[in-house]
Amino acid sequence: MHVEISPELHSLIAEKMATGAYASQDQLLIVALQSLDEYDQTVADVQAGLADEAAGRLHSAATVRDELLSKLRSRQ
C-alpha cells in the first residue's frame, strides 16, 4: 500500500526513526497504531466509568472503607 503523507508528518517520522528506537518505518507505524488502540480503549473505559458514576453504581473509597470497617467491627 502506498500512502501519501504531509511534509510535517514525514519530518515527525524521520525524527522518531533517528532515535534508533524503531527498526523500520513499519515497526514505528505498528507501535503507533497499537498506542492508538490502547488510547481508544482507555477513553472507552473512562466513558464507561463516568456512565457508572452518573447511574449511581459507584461508591467513594471512603464509603467502602467505612462499610468494611463497620462489618469488621460487627464480627468482633
PyRosetta script that sets phi, psi and omega in degrees:
from pyrosetta import init, pose_from_sequence

init()
pose = pose_from_sequence("MHVEISPELHSLIAEKMATGAYASQDQLLIVALQSLDEYDQTVADVQAGLADEAAGRLHSAATVRDELLSKLRSRQ")
pose.set_psi(1, 138.3)
pose.set_omega(1, 177.3)
pose.set_phi(2, -109.1)
pose.set_psi(2, 128.9)
pose.set_omega(2, -178.7)
pose.set_phi(3, -124.1)
pose.set_psi(3, 130.3)
pose.set_omega(3, 175.3)
pose.set_phi(4, -89.3)
pose.set_psi(4, 134.1)
pose.set_omega(4, 179.9)
pose.set_phi(5, -126.6)
pose.set_psi(5, 157.1)
pose.set_omega(5, -179.6)
pose.set_phi(6, -71.9)
pose.set_psi(6, 159.5)
pose.set_omega(6, 176.2)
pose.set_phi(7, -59.2)
pose.set_psi(7, -35.0)
pose.set_omega(7, 179.3)
pose.set_phi(8, -64.4)
pose.set_psi(8, -44.2)
pose.set_omega(8, 179.1)
pose.set_phi(9, -67.4)
pose.set_psi(9, -38.5)
pose.set_omega(9, 177.1)
pose.set_phi(10, -59.9)
pose.set_psi(10, -42.4)
pose.set_omega(10, 178.0)
pose.set_phi(11, -63.9)
pose.set_psi(11, -40.8)
pose.set_omega(11, 179.3)
pose.set_phi(12, -63.9)
pose.set_psi(12, -42.3)
pose.set_omega(12, 177.6)
pose.set_phi(13, -63.1)
pose.set_psi(13, -43.4)
pose.set_omega(13, 179.2)
pose.set_phi(14, -61.6)
pose.set_psi(14, -40.5)
pose.set_omega(14, 177.7)
pose.set_phi(15, -62.1)
pose.set_psi(15, -45.4)
pose.set_omega(15, 179.9)
pose.set_phi(16, -64.9)
pose.set_psi(16, -40.7)
pose.set_omega(16, 179.2)
pose.set_phi(17, -65.6)
pose.set_psi(17, -34.5)
pose.set_omega(17, -178.3)
pose.set_phi(18, -66.9)
pose.set_psi(18, -18.9)
pose.set_omega(18, 178.9)
pose.set_phi(19, -71.2)
pose.set_psi(19, -19.5)
pose.set_omega(19, -177.8)
pose.set_phi(20, 81.3)
pose.set_psi(20, 4.7)
pose.set_omega(20, -177.2)
pose.set_phi(21, -77.5)
pose.set_psi(21, -15.3)
pose.set_omega(21, -176.2)
pose.set_phi(22, -124.6)
pose.set_psi(22, 136.7)
pose.set_omega(22, -178.1)
pose.set_phi(23, -76.7)
pose.set_psi(23, -24.7)
pose.set_omega(23, -178.4)
pose.set_phi(24, -157.1)
pose.set_psi(24, 166.5)
pose.set_omega(24, 175.3)
pose.set_phi(25, -65.7)
pose.set_psi(25, -31.9)
pose.set_omega(25, 175.7)
pose.set_phi(26, -60.6)
pose.set_psi(26, -45.1)
pose.set_omega(26, 179.3)
pose.set_phi(27, -63.0)
pose.set_psi(27, -42.1)
pose.set_omega(27, 177.7)
pose.set_phi(28, -58.6)
pose.set_psi(28, -44.9)
pose.set_omega(28, -179.8)
pose.set_phi(29, -65.6)
pose.set_psi(29, -40.6)
pose.set_omega(29, 178.1)
pose.set_phi(30, -61.4)
pose.set_psi(30, -46.2)
pose.set_omega(30, 179.9)
pose.set_phi(31, -63.7)
pose.set_psi(31, -41.1)
pose.set_omega(31, 179.6)
pose.set_phi(32, -63.2)
pose.set_psi(32, -43.3)
pose.set_omega(32, 180.0)
pose.set_phi(33, -68.7)
pose.set_psi(33, -37.2)
pose.set_omega(33, 175.9)
pose.set_phi(34, -63.6)
pose.set_psi(34, -40.8)
pose.set_omega(34, 177.8)
pose.set_phi(35, -63.3)
pose.set_psi(35, -39.6)
pose.set_omega(35, 177.6)
pose.set_phi(36, -64.4)
pose.set_psi(36, -40.2)
pose.set_omega(36, 176.0)
pose.set_phi(37, -61.5)
pose.set_psi(37, -43.5)
pose.set_omega(37, 178.9)
pose.set_phi(38, -63.7)
pose.set_psi(38, -40.7)
pose.set_omega(38, 177.8)
pose.set_phi(39, -62.3)
pose.set_psi(39, -47.1)
pose.set_omega(39, 179.1)
pose.set_phi(40, -59.0)
pose.set_psi(40, -40.0)
pose.set_omega(40, 178.8)
pose.set_phi(41, -66.8)
pose.set_psi(41, -39.4)
pose.set_omega(41, 178.1)
pose.set_phi(42, -62.8)
pose.set_psi(42, -44.1)
pose.set_omega(42, 177.8)
pose.set_phi(43, -60.6)
pose.set_psi(43, -44.0)
pose.set_omega(43, 179.1)
pose.set_phi(44, -62.7)
pose.set_psi(44, -41.0)
pose.set_omega(44, 179.0)
pose.set_phi(45, -64.3)
pose.set_psi(45, -42.4)
pose.set_omega(45, 178.8)
pose.set_phi(46, -64.7)
pose.set_psi(46, -43.2)
pose.set_omega(46, 178.3)
pose.set_phi(47, -61.6)
pose.set_psi(47, -39.5)
pose.set_omega(47, 177.8)
pose.set_phi(48, -65.1)
pose.set_psi(48, -40.8)
pose.set_omega(48, 177.9)
pose.set_phi(49, -64.0)
pose.set_psi(49, -41.5)
pose.set_omega(49, 177.4)
pose.set_phi(50, -64.8)
pose.set_psi(50, -37.2)
pose.set_omega(50, 176.9)
pose.set_phi(51, -65.6)
pose.set_psi(51, -41.0)
pose.set_omega(51, 177.2)
pose.set_phi(52, -61.7)
pose.set_psi(52, -42.3)
pose.set_omega(52, 179.5)
pose.set_phi(53, -63.1)
pose.set_psi(53, -45.6)
pose.set_omega(53, -179.3)
pose.set_phi(54, -62.7)
pose.set_psi(54, -31.5)
pose.set_omega(54, -179.6)
pose.set_phi(55, -86.2)
pose.set_psi(55, -0.1)
pose.set_omega(55, 178.1)
pose.set_phi(56, 78.3)
pose.set_psi(56, 21.7)
pose.set_omega(56, -178.3)
pose.set_phi(57, -92.4)
pose.set_psi(57, 4.4)
pose.set_omega(57, -179.8)
pose.set_phi(58, -115.8)
pose.set_psi(58, 153.5)
pose.set_omega(58, 177.0)
pose.set_phi(59, -127.6)
pose.set_psi(59, 145.2)
pose.set_omega(59, 179.4)
pose.set_phi(60, -67.4)
pose.set_psi(60, 157.1)
pose.set_omega(60, 178.0)
pose.set_phi(61, -60.4)
pose.set_psi(61, -37.6)
pose.set_omega(61, -180.0)
pose.set_phi(62, -64.3)
pose.set_psi(62, -40.0)
pose.set_omega(62, 179.0)
pose.set_phi(63, -65.1)
pose.set_psi(63, -45.6)
pose.set_omega(63, 179.5)
pose.set_phi(64, -62.7)
pose.set_psi(64, -45.2)
pose.set_omega(64, 178.5)
pose.set_phi(65, -57.7)
pose.set_psi(65, -47.6)
pose.set_omega(65, -178.7)
pose.set_phi(66, -62.1)
pose.set_psi(66, -40.3)
pose.set_omega(66, 178.7)
pose.set_phi(67, -65.6)
pose.set_psi(67, -41.5)
pose.set_omega(67, 179.0)
pose.set_phi(68, -65.8)
pose.set_psi(68, -43.5)
pose.set_omega(68, 178.4)
pose.set_phi(69, -62.6)
pose.set_psi(69, -39.2)
pose.set_omega(69, 178.6)
pose.set_phi(70, -62.9)
pose.set_psi(70, -42.8)
pose.set_omega(70, 178.7)
pose.set_phi(71, -65.7)
pose.set_psi(71, -41.2)
pose.set_omega(71, 178.3)
pose.set_phi(72, -62.7)
pose.set_psi(72, -42.5)
pose.set_omega(72, -179.8)
pose.set_phi(73, -65.7)
pose.set_psi(73, -35.0)
pose.set_omega(73, -179.3)
pose.set_phi(74, -71.6)
pose.set_psi(74, -18.9)
pose.set_omega(74, 178.2)
pose.set_phi(75, -83.6)
pose.set_psi(75, -16.9)
pose.set_omega(75, -176.3)
pose.set_phi(76, -84.9)
pose.dump_pdb("model.pdb")
